[in-house]
Amino acid sequence: MLRRKVAVLLVVCAAVGSGCSAGQPGDELMVTDNPVAAAAAVSPPEGATPAGAVTALADDVTAMAFEPRSGTLAVASEDAVRLYPLADTLGDPRTVDVAAESLTVGDGAFLAAGAHKVVRVATDGGTGPAVSFRGEPVSTAEFDGRTLVAMRDERAVAIVKDDKVQRMISGDMMSADQVLSTGRGAVVLDRLRNAVFELDVPGGSIAQGLRAGQGATNAVTDRFGRVLVTDTRGGALLAFSLDPLLMRQNYPVAGAPYAIAYDSERDLAWVTLTETNEVVGYDVAGEEPKEKFRFPTVSQPNTVAVDPRTGRVMVASGTGDGIQVIAT
């Protein structure tokens, strides 16, 4: 009986964020007791000619997002966000002096997180009031009339409403790297602890947690209420459902999958392969992903976005080799 109780306790610690000590030896959510966050593979030089049209940009791109109402592609580099009108190719950009580690789309505008603040950037280049933070915000998501902000170094998620921080959610996270909303639920990706945690936003607490492969890096949500995660170190595309938090799919993907974007009109998850300079489109509507498209990309394809109106895919280089637009 004692052995059975111990086994049950270990399962609970692996599945529930509270009550289990993060980062301690034997932590079943972690791959190692000395964690290092997974990162993009260092890409080889370009081999095949990148598909589609490539627009030159010498800066290393850190984030990218597409706003479908206006047809605007936002591209972030170290100290600026460029707003490109998108047609068959990219038009001349407006440049906004805002630093951003991440870009998300909400209510016809972009939220840029970085440099101790979150700034709303309109598609015409205007900016709204900045919400300032003591720590470093790295990701945002809209949830139930509020903005969730992942604070990596503070190991917490801030809840923001009316440009003010209402409260902070913290728990067993080691690093709050990306926050996502499915509409009905919210999760945070912890790259150091290598796990996804479900958030109890009304209660202000961490709910369940599950291990995410061998080295998860990026995630998106789909129209089915799932969270799709790239396991870069383990070479897989993972799918989690919420309430309860469960892993539904673990599909092998060679080539160090890294950046991911979701086309809600076609149920395509676009995944960049940083080890091979490729982007692959997977149909994720069925029981397991099915490859539909594969294209050569610019070198170091660390960011990807998609235009759900037309199916165009945009890939940007993390080493200054430009922005690629692929018509599918």
VENPEZI-V295636 format. One record per residue. N is the residue number from 0. NEAR is the number of other ideal C-beta (glycine too) atoms within 10 Angstrom. Layout:
n-><N;N>
near-><NEAR;NEAR>
This chain:
n-><0;1;2;3;4;5;6;7;8;9;10;11;12;13;14;15;16;17;18;19;20;21;22;23;24;25;26;27;28;29;30;31;32;33;34;35;36;37;38;39;40;41;42;43;44;45;46;47;48;49;50;51;52;53;54;55;56;57;58;59;60;61;62;63;64;65;66;67;68;69;70;71;72;73;74;75;76;77;78;79;80;81;82;83;84;85;86;87;88;89;90;91;92;93;94;95;96;97;98;99;100;101;102;103;104;105;106;107;108;109;110;111;112;113;114;115;116;117;118;119;120;121;122;123;124;125;126;127;128;129;130;131;132;133;134;135;136;137;138;139;140;141;142;143;144;145;146;147;148;149;150;151;152;153;154;155;156;157;158;159;160;161;162;163;164;165;166;167;168;169;170;171;172;173;174;175;176;177;178;179;180;181;182;183;184;185;186;187;188;189;190;191;192;193;194;195;196;197;198;199;200;201;202;203;204;205;206;207;208;209;210;211;212;213;214;215;216;217;218;219;220;221;222;223;224;225;226;227;228;229;230;231;232;233;234;235;236;237;238;239;240;241;242;243;244;245;246;247;248;249;250;251;252;253;254;255;256;257;258;259;260;261;262;263;264;265;266;267;268;269;270;271;272;273;274;275;276;277;278;279;280;281;282;283;284;285;286;287;288;289;290;291;292;293;294;295;296;297;298;299;300;301;302;303;304;305;306;307;308;309;310;311;312;313;314;315;316;317;318;319;320;321;322;323;324;325;326;327>
near-><5;6;7;8;9;9;10;10;12;13;10;12;20;17;17;19;27;14;10;20;10;20;15;10;9;10;22;12;23;21;19;10;10;8;19;12;18;24;15;22;17;12;26;12;7;15;10;11;8;23;21;20;14;20;18;8;20;10;18;15;25;20;25;25;23;24;23;16;11;15;16;25;27;28;28;28;19;12;12;15;28;21;21;23;15;21;11;10;14;21;14;7;20;17;12;21;8;22;18;31;17;23;27;23;18;15;9;12;21;27;27;28;29;23;17;14;18;26;21;20;24;16;19;11;14;11;16;13;10;15;22;13;18;9;16;16;31;21;28;28;23;16;20;13;7;17;26;24;27;27;27;22;12;18;21;19;30;25;21;19;12;9;13;8;16;12;13;15;23;16;22;22;27;20;22;30;23;26;29;24;22;20;11;10;20;27;29;30;25;30;23;19;27;28;28;27;28;22;27;16;19;8;9;14;13;22;21;22;27;20;19;30;22;15;21;27;27;26;23;21;21;18;13;14;14;20;27;26;28;31;24;28;20;20;19;21;23;25;20;22;16;20;12;10;20;13;16;14;18;15;19;11;20;11;18;24;32;25;26;21;26;20;22;14;13;16;16;26;26;25;26;32;25;26;18;20;25;22;26;22;24;24;16;23;13;9;7;13;22;13;12;14;16;13;20;19;28;28;20;24;30;25;26;24;24;27;21;15;13;16;17;20;27;26;32;31;26;22;16;16;24;20;25;24;22;23;13;18>
